Amino acid sequence: MPILITDYLSNESLELKVDGLIINSSLYSTFNDNVFSLTEIKKISKKIKAKGYLVIINCDRIIPQSEITLFYKFLDEIKKLPFDYLIYSDYSVLSFFDKSSYDKLIYDSKTLVCAKEELEVIPTHSFISSELSLDEIKKFNESKKQFCLDCFGYRQMMYSRRPLLTLVLPQGKAKTNKLYDLVEETRDENYKIYETKRNKYNYGTFIYNKGVYCLFEELKSEMNCFNNIFIFRLNSMFLSNIIKEVSLEYYKLVHGVDTNYQNILDVLALNNLKIDNSFLARESILLKEKEDE
């Protein structure tokens, strides 16, 4: 049976209709909503487990060599917790855990893992690329290995450790930890941009797609093409006010209960949010294929 997971944002998340909750580390995740210190992670993980959810710790930031020792001390503490899975992007995680623990690790590279051959050489569970067309996602169903799939939320398009908003906007105009619209000069396109500076280790600028990615109707109409999925993830970043309604419909879908896509469309419209499923309808940019005409 597949698993539906989303982010833990507050105690209200303990009432969501999902199978597991992700605790995002303030030091080692790229998540730009509510994040938590090690002390908070220890407390929250126990609360999540007591409520019957799976506990997932997110450490999906690339770790510079200068931080490895500190990162391993953090993982030493995480090992003592009742966690079920740990999301990672940096391969130093594989050096820390022995192979008997690899079934508790989930690789998340954001835009890598574009073919089933890549998936099959990764020694742990893995998310596939977030920039694939629907047909390319379906091909992973032919793999000998199950995979993890992002199916809702804002999607990260670019990351830089530079404070791009601070550098570009007049002095004092840019505010960190605030979501802005990035509007193109020559096209009627806008994207989400967010500059963060949590601490001396975790900072930079993120650009997200222009709307909310929502892989739902495609799953519902062709669920037999997605029976090789291990985890479905809902990204609740900047969407805390709608995740309760959205997660309920996805939970019913993942667990084979009648569901209503219109409920998701209604809550998005009520909050002036638009869907951006452009990647699903075209050939992969990553694989340098031409867009359908």
RADAJO-V661986 format. One record per helix or strand. SS is the DSSP state (2 for helix, 1 for strand). FROM is the first residue (numbers start at 0). TO is the last residue. Records with the same first field share a line. If there is no record, write none. Layout:
# RADAJO-V661986
SS=FROM-TO + FROM-TO
This chain:
# RADAJO-V661986
1=2-6 + 19-24 + 35-35 + 53-58 + 84-87 + 104-106 + 124-126 + 146-152 + 155-159 + 177-182 + 189-196 + 202-207 + 211-213 + 228-233 + 274-274
2=10-14 + 37-49 + 64-77 + 91-95 + 98-103 + 115-120 + 133-141 + 163-167 + 216-220 + 222-225 + 242-253 + 260-269 + 277-280
